């Protein structure tokens, strides 16, 4: 095994490392945006069904979906995370 030498990925035929990295980054971005959106939907359902504030629930669902679409289109992750914090704050306010 030691007689074979090192594998050089940069010179291998058919190796497209930049495309691999970009695909990985896209997957991670989609996963983060999706998780933030799912958390927002669950929090909206809690606010609507458990607490009984249907208008707040509808507003969160609409705004969270718009923000998730914006995040997917622009490559940003921060607005989705901010929306999770806003949803948590609304849950706290509505449950008091």
ChimeraX commands (.cxc) that place a marker at each C-alpha (Angstrom):
marker #1 position 0.00,0.00,0.00 radius 0.5
marker #1 position 2.79,2.43,0.75 radius 0.5
marker #1 position 4.20,1.91,-2.78 radius 0.5
marker #1 position 1.26,3.60,-4.49 radius 0.5
marker #1 position 2.02,7.23,-3.65 radius 0.5
marker #1 position -0.31,10.11,-2.85 radius 0.5
marker #1 position -3.53,10.77,-4.70 radius 0.5
marker #1 position -3.65,14.24,-6.21 radius 0.5
marker #1 position -7.24,15.37,-6.37 radius 0.5
marker #1 position -6.49,18.54,-8.28 radius 0.5
marker #1 position -5.14,16.63,-11.25 radius 0.5
marker #1 position -7.64,13.75,-11.24 radius 0.5
marker #1 position -9.83,13.49,-14.32 radius 0.5
marker #1 position -13.47,14.34,-13.71 radius 0.5
marker #1 position -12.85,15.89,-10.31 radius 0.5
marker #1 position -14.92,19.05,-9.87 radius 0.5
marker #1 position -14.13,20.12,-6.33 radius 0.5
marker #1 position -15.56,23.68,-6.59 radius 0.5
marker #1 position -18.90,22.25,-7.73 radius 0.5
marker #1 position -18.81,19.82,-4.82 radius 0.5
marker #1 position -18.20,22.63,-2.35 radius 0.5
marker #1 position -20.99,24.74,-3.87 radius 0.5
marker #1 position -23.44,21.82,-3.70 radius 0.5
marker #1 position -22.55,21.28,-0.04 radius 0.5
marker #1 position -23.02,24.98,0.75 radius 0.5
marker #1 position -26.40,24.98,-1.02 radius 0.5
marker #1 position -27.49,21.92,0.96 radius 0.5
marker #1 position -26.46,23.46,4.29 radius 0.5
marker #1 position -28.21,26.73,3.39 radius 0.5
marker #1 position -31.42,24.93,2.42 radius 0.5
marker #1 position -31.30,22.89,5.64 radius 0.5
marker #1 position -30.85,25.97,7.86 radius 0.5
marker #1 position -33.61,27.92,6.11 radius 0.5
marker #1 position -35.91,24.88,6.22 radius 0.5
marker #1 position -35.30,24.27,9.92 radius 0.5
marker #1 position -35.96,27.93,10.76 radius 0.5
marker #1 position -39.18,27.84,8.74 radius 0.5
marker #1 position -40.36,24.63,10.42 radius 0.5
marker #1 position -39.68,26.15,13.85 radius 0.5
marker #1 position -41.70,29.23,12.86 radius 0.5
marker #1 position -44.61,27.07,11.67 radius 0.5
marker #1 position -44.61,25.04,14.88 radius 0.5
marker #1 position -44.51,28.20,17.01 radius 0.5
marker #1 position -47.35,29.68,14.95 radius 0.5
marker #1 position -49.43,26.54,15.48 radius 0.5
marker #1 position -48.77,26.70,19.22 radius 0.5
marker #1 position -49.85,30.34,19.31 radius 0.5
marker #1 position -52.98,29.61,17.31 radius 0.5
marker #1 position -54.18,26.37,18.82 radius 0.5
marker #1 position -52.92,26.36,22.40 radius 0.5
marker #1 position -53.01,30.07,23.19 radius 0.5
marker #1 position -55.95,30.87,20.89 radius 0.5
marker #1 position -54.57,33.85,18.96 radius 0.5
marker #1 position -55.54,32.91,15.41 radius 0.5
marker #1 position -54.68,36.29,13.88 radius 0.5
marker #1 position -51.15,36.21,15.25 radius 0.5
marker #1 position -50.78,32.65,13.98 radius 0.5
marker #1 position -51.87,33.63,10.48 radius 0.5
marker #1 position -49.53,36.60,10.46 radius 0.5
marker #1 position -46.56,34.50,11.54 radius 0.5
marker #1 position -47.30,31.88,8.90 radius 0.5
marker #1 position -47.52,34.46,6.12 radius 0.5
marker #1 position -44.44,36.45,7.17 radius 0.5
marker #1 position -42.35,33.33,7.88 radius 0.5
marker #1 position -43.14,31.90,4.44 radius 0.5
marker #1 position -42.21,35.17,2.74 radius 0.5
marker #1 position -38.96,35.35,4.71 radius 0.5
marker #1 position -38.10,31.71,3.91 radius 0.5
marker #1 position -38.61,32.42,0.20 radius 0.5
marker #1 position -36.47,35.53,0.48 radius 0.5
marker #1 position -33.73,33.57,2.26 radius 0.5
marker #1 position -33.71,30.88,-0.41 radius 0.5
marker #1 position -33.61,33.45,-3.21 radius 0.5
marker #1 position -30.90,35.68,-1.77 radius 0.5
marker #1 position -28.71,33.22,0.13 radius 0.5
marker #1 position -29.22,34.95,3.46 radius 0.5
marker #1 position -29.79,33.09,6.72 radius 0.5
marker #1 position -30.21,35.91,9.22 radius 0.5
marker #1 position -33.83,36.95,8.50 radius 0.5
marker #1 position -35.09,33.42,9.18 radius 0.5
marker #1 position -33.26,33.28,12.50 radius 0.5
marker #1 position -34.61,36.73,13.43 radius 0.5
marker #1 position -38.12,35.51,12.60 radius 0.5
marker #1 position -37.66,32.59,15.00 radius 0.5
marker #1 position -36.76,35.04,17.77 radius 0.5
marker #1 position -39.76,37.22,16.89 radius 0.5
marker #1 position -42.04,34.16,16.97 radius 0.5
marker #1 position -40.69,33.20,20.38 radius 0.5
marker #1 position -41.30,36.71,21.65 radius 0.5
marker #1 position -44.85,36.66,20.28 radius 0.5
marker #1 position -45.45,33.34,21.99 radius 0.5
marker #1 position -44.25,34.84,25.25 radius 0.5
marker #1 position -46.42,37.93,24.83 radius 0.5
marker #1 position -49.53,35.99,23.80 radius 0.5
marker #1 position -49.25,33.47,26.61 radius 0.5
marker #1 position -49.22,36.11,29.35 radius 0.5
marker link #1:1,2 radius 0.2
marker link #1:2,3 radius 0.2
marker link #1:3,4 radius 0.2
marker link #1:4,5 radius 0.2
marker link #1:5,6 radius 0.2
marker link #1:6,7 radius 0.2
marker link #1:7,8 radius 0.2
marker link #1:8,9 radius 0.2
marker link #1:9,10 radius 0.2
marker link #1:10,11 radius 0.2
marker link #1:11,12 radius 0.2
marker link #1:12,13 radius 0.2
marker link #1:13,14 radius 0.2
marker link #1:14,15 radius 0.2
marker link #1:15,16 radius 0.2
marker link #1:16,17 radius 0.2
marker link #1:17,18 radius 0.2
marker link #1:18,19 radius 0.2
marker link #1:19,20 radius 0.2
marker link #1:20,21 radius 0.2
marker link #1:21,22 radius 0.2
marker link #1:22,23 radius 0.2
marker link #1:23,24 radius 0.2
marker link #1:24,25 radius 0.2
marker link #1:25,26 radius 0.2
marker link #1:26,27 radius 0.2
marker link #1:27,28 radius 0.2
marker link #1:28,29 radius 0.2
marker link #1:29,30 radius 0.2
marker link #1:30,31 radius 0.2
marker link #1:31,32 radius 0.2
marker link #1:32,33 radius 0.2
marker link #1:33,34 radius 0.2
marker link #1:34,35 radius 0.2
marker link #1:35,36 radius 0.2
marker link #1:36,37 radius 0.2
marker link #1:37,38 radius 0.2
marker link #1:38,39 radius 0.2
marker link #1:39,40 radius 0.2
marker link #1:40,41 radius 0.2
marker link #1:41,42 radius 0.2
marker link #1:42,43 radius 0.2
marker link #1:43,44 radius 0.2
marker link #1:44,45 radius 0.2
marker link #1:45,46 radius 0.2
marker link #1:46,47 radius 0.2
marker link #1:47,48 radius 0.2
marker link #1:48,49 radius 0.2
marker link #1:49,50 radius 0.2
marker link #1:50,51 radius 0.2
marker link #1:51,52 radius 0.2
marker link #1:52,53 radius 0.2
marker link #1:53,54 radius 0.2
marker link #1:54,55 radius 0.2
marker link #1:55,56 radius 0.2
marker link #1:56,57 radius 0.2
marker link #1:57,58 radius 0.2
marker link #1:58,59 radius 0.2
marker link #1:59,60 radius 0.2
marker link #1:60,61 radius 0.2
marker link #1:61,62 radius 0.2
marker link #1:62,63 radius 0.2
marker link #1:63,64 radius 0.2
marker link #1:64,65 radius 0.2
marker link #1:65,66 radius 0.2
marker link #1:66,67 radius 0.2
marker link #1:67,68 radius 0.2
marker link #1:68,69 radius 0.2
marker link #1:69,70 radius 0.2
marker link #1:70,71 radius 0.2
marker link #1:71,72 radius 0.2
marker link #1:72,73 radius 0.2
marker link #1:73,74 radius 0.2
marker link #1:74,75 radius 0.2
marker link #1:75,76 radius 0.2
marker link #1:76,77 radius 0.2
marker link #1:77,78 radius 0.2
marker link #1:78,79 radius 0.2
marker link #1:79,80 radius 0.2
marker link #1:80,81 radius 0.2
marker link #1:81,82 radius 0.2
marker link #1:82,83 radius 0.2
marker link #1:83,84 radius 0.2
marker link #1:84,85 radius 0.2
marker link #1:85,86 radius 0.2
marker link #1:86,87 radius 0.2
marker link #1:87,88 radius 0.2
marker link #1:88,89 radius 0.2
marker link #1:89,90 radius 0.2
marker link #1:90,91 radius 0.2
marker link #1:91,92 radius 0.2
marker link #1:92,93 radius 0.2
marker link #1:93,94 radius 0.2
marker link #1:94,95 radius 0.2
marker link #1:95,96 radius 0.2
view
